Amino acid sequence: MMSALHTRLFGLLALCWGSALIYFYHSQRIQEYLARDFHTLVLAGGIGIIILGLYSLINPQEKKSCCDHEHKHDHHDHPHDHNHHHNDEGHSHDHDHGEEEHPGDCDHEHEGHGPVATYLLTLVPLILAMTHTQDKLSNRGMAKKGLYEAPALNGLNAPAAFTREDLKKRVPKNEEGEFQLQLFAAYWAAGDREVQSIYEGLPVELEGRVAPEKIGNEADDRMRIFRKIMSCCAADAQFVGVSMEFPDDAKRPAVDEWVKASGILTFETSDNKILPLLKVRIVIPTEEPYSEFLLRQ
């Protein structure tokens, strides 16, 4: 049977998992794994698991096994498959001990890894994941998610959706008069020739994280500023970036640092692909925002 002690231990196990979900919610680590729309579901799930764990701790119930019988049958070497025909006084009986059913018979095997192994297999991966996971992809992992890819060309014959004047009305400027353009807009503009004509030569300020540059960096004067698009979870995340070209006397930011990069936005062609390029005026460190821009359409 499952003892009350085991029930309480499973309750503690549920408390650990529920607490882990709530910790990820309140610590903001969850933003690296799930889009913001799903954060409340994680919180609700953690609370539900904790309630289940508390119930197991407060009200443990022993679960009786279906096997309340001995599994050894000793018939003193009496054959199990035999027929007895006694003609004396009309006595006759047939029986087959191989087919005989015993009270309490059950159809399961009494093999398993036991409760201790269950706790270890459940808790050890959880603890290791919480303490050793860096909550981010390596540069190689981000490259596989599109960090160094060019946007696909589209809308080559479509009229421009807006003009430079419309841009001035919609996009705010910083103290230096540079447009505080979303990095995604600068990236996708490279895929639309009409939008390029609006953004070409535009003084802008882009915000994002910094990565090494692997495209057109023969002179070692470039780095890449990037952001993450996540519509559901980390599995479908996509990284988009803009190359930054530094003048000789410009201070370089550290890799993985969050920055605001100001300069002139332009476009270049590399391997028959049009790519956005920011000619840097200045780069200053900034605080990481609560969450990356999460695109849900």
VEXBA-53891 format. One record per residue: residue in one letter; x, y, z of N, C-alpha, C, O in turn. Coordinates in steps of 0.001 Angstrom, whole numbers, padded with zeros to 6 digits, always signed. Layout:
BEGIN
aXYZXYZXYZXYZ
...
This chain:
BEGIN
m+000845-001185+000000+000000+000000+000000+000885+001241+000000+002056+001178+000375
m+000311+002382-000429+001036+003645-000341+000786+004217+001040-000351+004544+001381
s+001820+004338+001827+001681+004797+003197+001391+006281+003242+001569+006997+002257
a+000929+006742+004430+000680+008165+004620+001968+008964+004475+001943+010112+004031
l+003095+008357+004850+004381+009031+004706+004690+009297+003247+005116+010395+002888
h+004476+008288+002397+004731+008473+000969+003802+009531+000377+004210+010307-000488
t+002555+009561+000845+001618+010569+000356+002098+011965+000698+002022+012882-000121
r+002596+012116+001926+003119+013417+002338+004368+013795+001535+004561+014959+001187
l+005209+012802+001248+006408+013081+000467+006052+013526-000949+006682+014427-001503
f+005042+012890-001527+004594+013325-002847+003985+014717-002766+004082+015491-003718
g+003354+015045-001631+002852+016398-001436+003981+017416-001411+003864+018497-001988
l+005089+017062-000733+006259+017942-000722+006835+018106-002119+007302+019185-002484
l+006801+017029-002899+007290+017084-004270+006465+018072-005090+007010+018861-005863
a+005150+018019-004913+004276+018960-005618+004539+020390-005176+004510+021308-005996
l+004795+020589-003880+005108+021931-003395+006379+022469-004041+006456+023650-004380
c+007380+021598-004212+008632+022027-004842+008390+022486-006274+008899+023530-006682
w+007623+021721-007039+007370+022078-008432+006510+023332-008540+006772+024204-009367
g+005480+023417-007698+004645+024613-007722+005425+025854-007341+005241+026914-007940
s+006298+025732-006343+007123+026858-005923+008093+027265-007022+008373+028451-007196
a+008613+026281-007773+009530+026589-008869+008827+027422-009945+009412+028363-010480
l+007581+027082-010261+006840+027846-011270+006596+029279-010805+006748+030225-011579
i+006215+029435-009534+005964+030774-009011+007268+031572-008947+007275+032774-009212
y+008368+030907-008595+009666+031580-008574+010025+032101-009969+010460+033244-010109
f+009845+031274-010993+010167+031715-012345+009285+032890-012765+009716+033769-013511
y+008040+032893-012274+007135+033993-012613+007591+035295-011960+007671+036323-012633
h+007890+035269-010674+008223+036491-009949+009662+036953-010192+009953+038144-010073
s+010547+036044-010525+011941+036433-010760+012166+036988-012163+013254+037480-012462
q+011151+036916-013028+011215+037382-014411+012072+036481-015296+012287+036801-016466
r+012563+035366-014768+013304+034434-015624+012389+033837-016683+012852+033391-017733
i+011110+033831-016408+010153+033221-017325+010105+033947-018668+009728+033358-019681
q+010487+035228-018675+010401+035995-019921+011310+035442-021007+011094+035710-022189
e+012331+034669-020621+013225+034082-021615+012660+032792-022210+013209+032249-023168
y+011562+032309-021635+011042+031016-022068+009618+031092-022631+009244+030283-023480
l+008832+032051-022165+007440+032143-022603+007084+033585-022936+007590+034525-022324
a+006206+033736-023914+005670+035055-024224+004827+035548-023058+004281+034749-022298
r+004722+036852-022920+004071+037455-021756+002622+036993-021593+002131+036885-020469
d+001938+036722-022702+000537+036308-022622+000344+035017-021837-000755+034748-021352
f+001399+034214-021706+001280+032927-021029+001789+032964-019577+001709+031956-018875
h+002301+034096-019130+002872+034160-017789+001828+033895-016709+002109+033213-015724
t+000620+034436-016894-000429+034243-015888-000816+032777-015769-001145+032308-014679
l-000781+032052-016878-001105+030619-016828-000085+029862-015993-000438+028937-015262
v+001177+030254-016100+002210+029601-015293+001979+029880-013817+002111+028980-012988
l+001634+031119-013479+001343+031462-012086+000158+030652-011562+000210+030112-010457
a-000906+030570-012356-002082+029804-011935-001743+028323-011779-002210+027671-010845
g-000931+027796-012694-000529+026392-012589+000295+026130-011344+000113+025108-010681
g+001208+027052-011017+002015+026892-009808+001163+026902-008554+001380+026100-007646
i+000183+027817-008499-000707+027875-007339-001519+026590-007224-001695+026054-006130
g-002016+026096-008367-002805+024852-008344-001998+023669-007852-002500+022855-007078
i-000750+023562-008292+000096+022450-007852+000387+022556-006350+000424+021541-005654
i+000594+023780-005850+000840+023961-004422-000387+023559-003609-000258+022930-002559
i-001571+023919-004088-002800+023512-003390-002904+021988-003339-003262+021419-002307
l-002595+021337-004442-002614+019874-004467-001609+019296-003484-001907+018328-002784
g-000420+019883-003427+000588+019409-002487+000169+019602-001044+000380+018720-000211
l-000429+020760-000736-000897+021005+000632-001987+020023+001031-002027+019561+002171
y-002870+019706+000094-003933+018738+000389-003336+017373+000719-003808+016695+001631
s-002299+016964-000018-001660+015678+000258-000962+015681+001610-000907+014651+002281
l-000432+016821+002013+000228+016908+003317-000778+016893+004467-000559+016248+005493
i-001884+017616+004277-002869+017739+005357-003748+016510+005469-004124+016107+006569
n-004075+015918+004342-005027+014809+004348-004462+013601+003606-004990+013215+002563
p-003393+013001+004133-002830+011817+003462-003747+010621+003632-004217+010353+004737
q-004003+009909+002568-004851+008722+002612-004069+007536+002104-003448+007583+001042
e-004111+006467+002883-003403+005258+002477-004169+004578+001353-005387+004411+001419
k-003446+004198+000346-004035+003515-000807-003711+002041-000720-002557+001631-000844
k-004748+001251-000505-004533-000181-000368-004227-000822-001713-004798-000468-002744
s-003322-001763-001665-002975-002491-002878-004048-003517-003181-004748-003952-002266
c-004199-003909-004398-005175-004928-004763-004690-006310-004377-005428-007287-004500
c-003466-006398-003917-002882-007699-003616-002775-007881-002105-001744-007551-001519
d-003807-008392-001476-003790-008697-000055-003680-010200+000160-004214-010737+001130
h-002993-010867-000740-002877-012313-000649-001427-012710-000857-000609-011923-001334
e-001133-013931-000494+000204-014472-000717+000329-014925-002156-000610-015472-002734
h+001499-014694-002726+001704-015059-004128+002308-016436-004270+002630-016853-005383
k+002473-017154-003176+003026-018499-003253+001936-019511-002928+001294-019409-001882
h+001720-020473-003796+000719-021502-003610+001431-022851-003580+002111-023227-004535
d+001269-023561-002490+001950-024845-002341+000904-025938-002354+000115-026062-001417
h+000893-026709-003381-000069-027795-003522+000593-029140-003326+000075-030155-003793
h+001738-029173-002639+002422-030427-002302+002642-031280-003534+002332-032471-003566
d+003186-030628-004544+003525-031332-005775+002314-031959-006448+002443-032912-007217
h+001139-031419-006154-000054-031942-006794-000160-031348-008188-000129-030124-008317
p-000282-032142-009227-000335-031607-010588-001468-030589-010731-002558-030776-010191
h-001190-029511-011467-002192-028466-011614-003144-028716-012774-004261-028198-012752
d-002776-029442-013729-003653-029686-014873-004009-031165-014888-003267-031986-015427
h-005147-031499-014294-005546-032901-014261-007054-033011-014115-007721-032100-013624
n-007550-034100-014535-008969-034398-014426-009141-035637-013564-008440-036627-013774
h-010050-035612-012600-010339-036751-011731-011698-037315-012120-012695-036594-012138
h-011732-038576-012422-012996-039252-012732-013117-040422-011789-012457-041442-011985
h-013932-040301-010782-014171-041357-009822-015572-041898-010055-016568-041205-009844
n-015627-043137-010491-016930-043733-010775-017595-044272-009524-018781-044603-009521
d-016767-044358-008407-017354-044870-007175-018368-043884-006638-018092-042699-006449
e-019562-044424-006397-020662-043656-005835-020941-042401-006652-021406-041383-006141
g-020632-042517-007961-020987-041406-008864-020192-040143-008637-020607-039056-009038
h-019017-040289-007976-018225-039080-007687-017360-038711-008888-016572-039526-009369
s-017508-037504-009359-016706-037041-010495-016484-035529-010361-017427-034778-010112
h-015234-035093-010526-014999-033648-010547-013810-033334-011454-012845-034092-011547
d-013922-032187-012117-012863-031686-012992-012395-030348-012429-013215-029497-012084
h-011099-030163-012338-010603-028847-011952-009227-028607-012556-008464-029534-012830
d-008944-027323-012751-007682-026902-013358-007114-025788-012487-007587-024652-012517
h-006089-026136-011710-005515-025134-010822-004831-024016-011581-004627-022925-011049
g-004477-024292-012834-003835-023233-013622-004783-022112-013981-004344-020990-014233
e-006081-022391-014010-007072-021395-014370-007827-020893-013154-008713-020045-013266
e-007469-021427-011977-008218-021083-010780-007965-019639-010398-006824-019176-010426
e-009028-018919-010039-008908-017547-009622-008895-017470-008115-009670-018160-007452
h-008051-016665-007576-007959-016476-006144-008441-015087-005795-008234-014149-006565
p-009076-014939-004657-009510-013603-004245-008304-012668-004156-007229-013025-003675
g-008541-011469-004639-007458-010493-004553-006458-010584-005677-005446-009883-005656
d-006721-011466-006703-005790-011526-007822-005708-010160-008500-006715-009459-008596
c-004532-009778-008966-004378-008518-009677-003552-008753-010929-002766-009697-011009
d-003741-007894-011882-003135-008074-013199-001960-007139-013419-001749-006695-014547
h-001182-006821-012385-000028-005977-012581+001212-006636-012008+001135-007548-011186
e+002351-006151-012461+003612-006674-011981+004086-005856-010798+003906-004639-010755
h+004687-006527-009849+005153-005853-008646+006612-005447-008813+007478-005847-008035
e+006866-004643-009847+008208-004163-010100+008148-002664-010332+007167-002181-010898
g+009159-001909-009917+009206-000469-010103+010450+000091-009456+011215-000621-008806
h+010637+001401-009652+011854+001998-009123+011674+002525-007705+012648+002962-007092
g+010444+002496-007161+010242+002897-005785+010125+004394-005616+010510+005150-006508
p+009589+004844-004464+009351+006279-004251+010625+007103-004168+010651+008237-004647
v+011696+006557-003566+012935+007327-003428+013500+007689-004797+013901+008828-005035
a+013525+006699-005698+014014+006968-007049+013129+007983-007756+013621+008808-008526
t+011820+007926-007499+010909+008895-008101+011239+010305-007660+011275+011221-008482
y+011481+010492-006368+011829+011816-005863+013124+012320-006496+013219+013478-006903
l+014113+011442-006573+015401+011853-007132+015280+012202-008608+015814+013215-009060
l+014568+011350-009366+014417+011586-010798+013612+012854-011081+013723+013434-012162
t+012810+013279-010121+011982+014466-010311+012649+015730-009804+012569+016776-010448
l+013303+015644-008660+013869+016835-008035+015258+017197-008565+015552+018376-008763
v+016112+016201-008796+017485+016493-009205+017527+017262-010526+018235+018267-010598
p+016800+016844-011589+016813+017651-012822+016264+019056-012607+016757+020012-013205
l+015237+019191-011750+014663+020506-011483+015691+021425-010823+015852+022576-011228
i+016381+020914-009812+017378+021715-009103+018540+022091-010024+018992+023236-010022
l+019019+021130-010808+020122+021408-011723+019729+022438-012777+020514+023323-013118
a+018509+022312-013287+018048+023263-014305+017934+024673-013741+018292+025639-014414
m+017437+024800-012512+017245+026114-011918+018572+026780-011558+018683+028005-011609
t+019570+025989-011199+020832+026559-010724+021883+026719-011816+022784+027546-011680
h+021788+025946-012895+022847+025970-013906+022415+026515-015266+023265+026794-016112
t+021104+026673-015492+020655+027203-016778+020942+028691-016866+020668+029427-015917
q+021488+029150-017987+021863+030553-018149+020725+031427-018676+020877+032644-018782
d+019597+030816-019003+018421+031556-019474+018686+032336-020752+018054+033366-020990
k+019605+031865-021572+019857+032518-022853+020582+031543-023772+021213+030583-023329
l+020470+031822-025054+021162+031002-026042+022580+031511-026249+022860+032694-026057
s+023464+030618-026638+024807+031023-027018+024755+031731-028366+023728+031714-029045
n+025858+032348-028746+025907+033022-030033+025642+032043-031168+025005+032388-032164
r+026134+030821-031010+025900+029792-032041+024419+029440-032103+023862+029247-033184
g+023786+029359-030933+022357+029050-030918+021533+030162-031534+020580+029896-032266
m+021889+031408-031246+021161+032531-031840+021373+032592-033346+020469+032977-034087
a+022565+032212-033801+022822+032193-035239+021889+031213-035940+021436+031471-037055
k+021604+030093-035291+020686+029112-035864+019249+029623-035869+018402+029113-036603
k+018981+030635-035042+017640+031211-034951+017510+032497-035769+016549+033245-035588
g+018466+032762-036667+018312+033863-037605+019066+035128-037300+018823+036146-037948
l+019988+035114-036327+020682+036334-035936+021423+036986-037099+021459+038213-037191
y+022017+036186-037991+022820+036738-039080+022142+036584-040446+022801+036681-041481
e+020849+036350-040448+020143+036192-041712+019580+037516-042197+019268+038405-041405
a+019456+037631-043508+018889+038839-044109+017383+038659-044258+016925+037541-044493
p+016604+039727-044129+015156+039621-044335+014845+039346-045797+015564+039793-046691
a+013782+038615-046029+013387+038302-047405+012829+039553-048077+012108+040335-047457
l+013170+039731-049347+012644+040861-050102+011163+040666-050353+010725+039569-050699
n+010386+041734-050178+008948+041651-050437+008444+043040-050810+009090+044058-050563
g+007296+043034-051398+006648+044305-051726+007470+045197-052647+007485+046416-052478
l+008158+044597-053627+009038+045409-054470+008270+046429-055301+008788+047507-055593
n+007048+046100-055682+006261+047007-056514+005136+047692-055738+004333+048423-056317
a+005080+047456-054433+004007+048042-053637+004328+049488-053304+005492+049824-053086
p+003311+050360-053262+003557+051747-052882+003931+051838-051406+003568+050973-050609
a+004653+052881-051057+005066+053051-049674+003848+053269-048789+002939+054015-049153
a+003826+052620-047624+002704+052755-046712+002711+054112-046031+001669+054582-045575
f+003860+054740-045957+003974+056053-045331+005195+056762-045891+006028+056162-046570
t+005283+058033-045597+006382+058851-046100+007283+059265-044936+007000+058957-043778
r+008358+059958-045256+009256+060462-044208+008496+061423-043281+008766+061475-042081
e+007562+062171-043836+006770+063081-043010+005887+062311-042032+005725+062714-040881
d+005316+061194-042501+004516+060359-041600+005391+059786-040489+004962+059671-039340
l+006605+059434-040844+007536+058889-039864+007826+059913-038768+007903+059565-037590
k+007984+061153-039157+008278+062203-038189+007121+062402-037209+007331+062771-036053
k+005902+062154-037683+004731+062321-036814+004543+061145-035863+004004+061318-034770
r+004980+059945-036265+004670+058738-035497+005793+058280-034577+005532+057684-033532
v+007027+058550-034951+008163+058016-034197+008788+059112-033353+009154+060152-033899
p+008927+058928-032049+009537+059952-031195+011037+060088-031463+011661+059223-032077
k+011593+061201-030983+013020+061455-031147+013684+061592-029776+013033+061925-028786
n+014979+061329-029741+015726+061546-028507+016185+062996-028434+015827+063808-029287
e+016977+063321-027418+017418+064694-027227+018303+065193-028361+018416+066400-028578
e+018926+064274-029080+019797+064651-030197+019050+064759-031512+019661+065010-032551
g+017732+064573-031484+016935+064654-032701+016946+063390-033533+016548+063418-034698
e+017401+062266-032955+017438+060992-033680+016160+060204-033408+015658+060173-032284
f+015648+059572-034453+014412+058799-034319+014657+057556-033463+015584+056788-033719
q+013820+057370-032449+013918+056187-031587+013175+055037-032264+012069+054658-031877
l+013817+054515-033268+013222+053503-034132+013347+052121-033510+014389+051779-032951
q+012289+051328-033606+012388+049953-033148+013337+049183-034060+013308+049337-035281
l+014161+048368-033460+015155+047635-034228+014504+046752-035288+015064+046549-036365
f+013326+046230-034978+012625+045374-035939+012271+046141-037205+012334+045600-038309
a+011897+047413-037035+011548+048227-038202+012770+048436-039097+012672+048380-040322
a+013923+048677-038467+015149+048856-039257+015522+047565-039975+015979+047595-041118
y+015328+046439-039311+015683+045157-039912+014776+044837-041100+015264+044516-042183
w+013460+044923-040900+012534+044537-041966+012540+045527-043121+012121+045186-044227
a+013006+046747-042882+013076+047719-043973+013995+047243-045080+013812+047607-046242
a+014994+046422-044725+015917+045907-045740+015214+044978-046713+015742+044708-047792
g+014038+044483-046357+013294+043601-047250+012280+044314-048109+011556+043676-048873
d+012214+045628-047996+011227+046399-048772+011917+047624-049357+012300+048532-048619
r+012076+047656-050665+012812+048740-051321+012153+050105-051095+012846+051116-050987
e+010818+050138-051024+010130+051402-050820+010402+051958-049434+010631+053156-049272
v+010377+051087-048437+010643+051530-047067+012105+051932-046928+012432+052846-046171
q+012981+051253-047654+014401+051621-047621+014598+053071-048016+015416+053783-047433
s+013848+053498-049005+014008+054880-049480+013619+055882-048396+014096+057016-048411
i+012772+055488-047469+012357+056365-046382+013392+056360-045263+013689+057397-044672
y+013937+055181-044982+014866+055038-043860+016321+055342-044234+017143+055580-043348
e+016647+055339-045502+018031+055561-045927+018544+056917-045446+017932+057951-045712
g+019686+056900-044726+020289+058131-044238+019589+058730-043033+019861+059873-042666
l+018694+057979-042412+017913+058489-041286+018731+058435-039993+019318+057396-039692
p+018785+059520-039226+019437+059463-037917+018529+058726-036929+017396+059145-036694
v+019021+057641-036359+018177+056794-035518+018896+056418-034230+020114+056540-034106
e+018093+055958-033281+018592+055361-032049+017952+053977-031932+016727+053854-031898
l+018786+052939-031870+018303+051564-031760+018668+051020-030389+019728+051336-029849
e+017786+050200-029830+018025+049598-028520+018033+048082-028648+017169+047503-029307
g+019014+047440-028015+019086+045994-028071+020335+045469-027380+021065+046212-026724
r+020559+044182-027541+021750+043531-027009+022830+043456-028078+022559+043590-029271
v+024059+043238-027623+025208+043261-028533+025754+041853-028728+025872+041077-027780
a+026082+041543-029971+026702+040266-030326+027868+040538-031271+027913+041599-031893
p+028808+039609-031393+029891+039774-032377+029315+039800-033792+028267+039209-034050
e+029987+040471-034684+029561+040523-036082+030348+039506-036892+031568+039407-036762
k+029639+038744-037737+030278+037725-038566+030114+038004-040055+030556+037214-040888
i+029480+039123-040392+029241+039452-041797+029950+040768-042126+029739+041776-041451
g+030785+040754-043158+031444+041976-043614+032307+042644-042559+032392+043871-042506
n+032941+041847-041728+033728+042412-040633+035223+042153-040820+035940+041900-039851
e+035685+042217-042061+037089+041973-042332+037989+042994-041632+039108+042670-041234
a+037496+044231-041483+038300+045282-040844+038152+045253-039322+038772+046060-038629
d+037354+044351-038805+037136+044214-037366+036646+045524-036743+037073+045909-035654
d+035745+046195-037456+035208+047459-036954+033700+047399-036744+033028+048429-036681
r+033172+046162-036634+031724+046015-036525+031307+045100-035375+032043+044206-034955
m+030098+045363-034888+029410+044488-033955+027948+044450-034393+027557+045157-035322
r+027151+043636-033735+025739+043504-034126+024844+043790-032933+025074+043288-031833
i+023822+044602-033164+022801+044858-032165+021560+044053-032551+021167+044044-033717
f+020944+043381-031584+019861+042463-031940+018770+042467-030879+018962+042935-029756
r+017625+041934-031271+016493+041715-030374+015886+040358-030689+016239+039707-031673
k+014962+039949-029825+014334+038633-029960+012837+038784-030188+012170+039591-029541
i+012323+037984-031126+010885+037884-031353+010438+036531-030830+010997+035501-031207
m+009427+036527-029959+008938+035265-029413+007415+035322-029380+006836+036094-028615
s+006772+034515-030201+005311+034537-030283+004660+033607-029279+003508+033818-028901
c+005379+032574-028838+004807+031618-027890+005814+031253-026810+005647+031610-025644
c+006855+030543-027207+007845+030086-026235+009235+030117-026863+009393+030486-028027
a+010236+029727-026083+011618+029809-026543+011867+028960-027783+012765+029258-028571
a+011078+027906-027959+011294+027016-029106+011040+027729-030428+011658+027387-031437
d+010133+028724-030443+009835+029408-031706+010480+030796-031771+010123+031601-032631
a+011414+031080-030882+012058+032394-030850+012872+032633-032121+013444+031711-032702
q+012904+033894-032528+013696+034306-033685+014490+035540-033296+013986+036408-032584
f+015724+035621-033757+016578+036762-033466+016812+037556-034740+017108+036990-035792
v+016677+038866-034637+016948+039745-035768+017971+040791-035323+017945+041256-034183
g+018865+041150-036234+019925+042071-035854+020294+043045-036947+019975+042852-038120
v+020979+044104-036530+021470+045137-037440+022961+045302-037174+023392+045425-036027
s+023728+045304-038232+025172+045474-038097+025494+046921-037711+024890+047862-038227
m+026461+047084-036790+026913+048414-036368+028364+048605-036804+029229+047782-036500
e+028616+049695-037515+029974+050016-037950+030508+051173-037105+029911+052248-037061
f+031649+050939-036429+032190+051922-035494+033304+052737-036134+034105+052195-036896
p+033368+054028-035837+034554+054810-036230+035738+054391-035375+035564+053732-034349
d+036917+054762-035782+038138+054286-035104+038193+054686-033641+038700+053925-032816
d+037687+055855-033301+037812+056342-031933+036604+056015-031051+036523+056483-029916
a+035669+055215-031567+034448+054917-030807+034702+053816-029781+035462+052879-030027
k+034059+053947-028645+034170+052940-027601+033261+051769-027923+032091+051966-028252
r+033784+050548-027832+033014+049357-028150+032283+048830-026906+032864+048793-025821
p+031056+048436-027050+030358+047826-025911+030776+046374-025728+031394+045780-026611
a+030436+045814-024587+030746+044407-024315+029684+043520-024948+028530+043924-025093
v+030077+042329-025316+029127+041353-025856+028068+041026-024799+028390+040869-023621
d+026827+040927-025216+025662+040644-024373+025184+041860-023581+024213+041758-022831
e+025837+042992-023733+025419+044197-023011+024213+044824-023708+024131+044840-024936
w+023276+045341-022902+022152+046095-023454+022606+047524-023702+023203+048149-022825
v+022324+048050-024903+022800+049387-025269+021745+050146-026065+020787+049577-026586
k+021964+051442-026132+021274+052305-027086+022332+052812-028056+023272+053502-027663
a+022168+052461-029329+023149+052815-030349+022565+053891-031263+021503+053708-031858
s+023270+055005-031364+022813+056116-032199+023735+056278-033404+024942+056052-033315
g+023142+056674-034532+023930+056866-035738+023049+057033-036959+021871+057374-036844
i+023616+056793-038116+022905+056930-039387+022569+055546-039928+023446+054697-040084
l+021292+055334-040211+020848+054053-040765+021006+054069-042285+020551+054992-042961
t+021652+053040-042800+021806+052888-044235+021673+051418-044586+021392+050596-043714
f+021870+051078-045846+021714+049693-046291+022869+049339-047216+023349+050187-047968
e+023311+048103-047163+024405+047633-047999+024039+046285-048611+023134+045597-048139
t+024745+045930-049649+024516+044647-050314+025705+043734-050075+026853+044111-050314
s+025419+042532-049601+026461+041541-049340+025966+040188-049816+024928+039703-049365
d+026712+039581-050730+026321+038291-051314+024918+038363-051900+024109+037453-051719
n+024642+039456-052604+023355+039683-053264+022196+039792-052276+021040+039591-052649
k+022496+040104-051038+021464+040309-050018+021574+041722-049477+022668+042219-049211
i+020423+042362-049317+020394+043725-048779+020297+043643-047257+019409+042988-046712
l+021219+044312-046588+021295+044248-045130+021283+045654-044542+021844+046574-045138
p+020651+045838-043378+020690+047146-042725+022042+047367-042054+022672+046419-041586
l+022482+048618-042010+023766+048961-041398+023622+050277-040648+023126+051262-041195
l+024058+050287-039392+024043+051503-038592+025469+052040-038484+026347+051391-037917
k+025685+053224-039032+026986+053882-038904+026979+054632-037568+026356+055685-037434
v+027673+054078-036602+027538+054487-035211+028125+055877-034963+029224+056205-035410
r+027350+056676-034234+027848+057936-033686+028301+057720-032245+029384+058151-031848
i+027449+057041-031466+027764+056764-030069+026928+055575-029604+025811+055362-030075
v+027480+054816-028684+026761+053697-028066+026859+053861-026558+027954+054003-026013
i+025714+053840-025882+025707+053977-024432+024984+052789-023808+023999+052310-024370
p+025450+052305-022661+024777+051175-022001+023409+051593-021468+023184+052761-021151
t+022519+050644-021378+021186+050900-020846+020717+049674-020079+021311+048602-020191
e+019666+049830-019311+019141+048716-018538+018315+047805-019438+017671+048248-020389
e+018354+046534-019110+017542+045571-019850+016071+045840-019578+015678+045963-018418
p+015250+045933-020614+013811+046159-020389+013178+044954-019715+013752+043865-019710
y+011992+045149-019145+011320+044043-018454+011187+042845-019363+011422+041711-018945
s+010818+043086-020586+010664+041978-021530+011027+042456-022911+010867+043629-023248
e+011520+041522-023706+011772+041837-025103+010435+042114-025781+009377+041746-025270
f+010498+042763-026929+009297+042974-027715+008771+041613-028150+009442+040886-028883
l+007555+041268-027693+007001+039951-027978+005954+040090-029074+004889+040668-028855
l+006252+039575-030217+005392+039741-031377+004329+038645-031386+004651+037461-031482
r+003050+039050-031285+001947+038088-031375+000935+038656-032363+000312+039687-032113
q+000787+037976-033466-000134+038437-034496-001052+037298-034901-001912+037476-035764
